[in-house]
Amino acid sequence: MGSDLYPVVALFGAPGAGKGTQSALLVERLKFKHFSVGDLLRAEVAKGSSIGDLASSYMNQGKFVPDYVVNDVVKAYFLENKEDKVILDGFPRTVGQAKELRTLLKLFPQIRFCAIQIDLSPSEIKERIKSRFMCAGCQTIYSKEDFKSQFVCSKCNSNEVTVRKDDAEEVVQTRIDEYQTNVSDLLDFYKSGGILSVVDGSGSAESVYKKISSVVDGALGFSLGRS
């Protein structure tokens, strides 16, 4: 039975809580496909598309992109990836999006959905964001602790760096405030449905990963294995 089930995991956490790091570990070790609404929207911004221009006006202020834009992106993705292990990074962000996702996933009985919140204090979040930067070539996120000398990207070999506009100090607090305001109802929605698990995000990336993978195993009823 196990081979016929496909986990879809929604990761929640304030900006800087480690959603991107944990998504990357699930992709690398458990062969999940990484679905990041933010990455797709930033790609549209880079292309200068109409969707990108609209999204940019919200993202550069640390605000959420409207549901009607995000939902269309998600629908298109699942129609092409209905038989894959998928990690949802940064989606859903509203109860409306969660209900839309629930309706969509009912079309695929082989999917097992679980919601996981990475819990981290605002002070720890701000410190993490202050220490991170982005490769100018491929937009991979790094921490200053990863490089004690000259930076060379492990993915594209670029040595040029930049900082995300929404990581600017004056925007970070707005992002945290918006997350707490918008996501509280969403977390209550999943909590009331008995499918929300909360993991402590203050430890090492490895320790947080072990907690998350255990939650996924529990949702499936069998182990995906470790590597």
Secondary structure, DSSP 8 states (H G I E B T S, - for coil): -GGG-EEEEEEE--TTSSHHHHHHHHHHHH--EEEEHHHHHHHHHHHT-HHHHHHHHHHTTT----HHHHHHHHHHHHHH-TTS-EEEES---SHHHHHHHHHHHTT-TTEEEEEEEEE--HHHHHHHHHTEEEETTT--EEEGGG-SSS---TTT----EE--GGGSHHHHHHHHHHHHHHHHHHHHHHHHTT-EEEEE-SS-HHHHHHHHHHHHHHHHTS-----
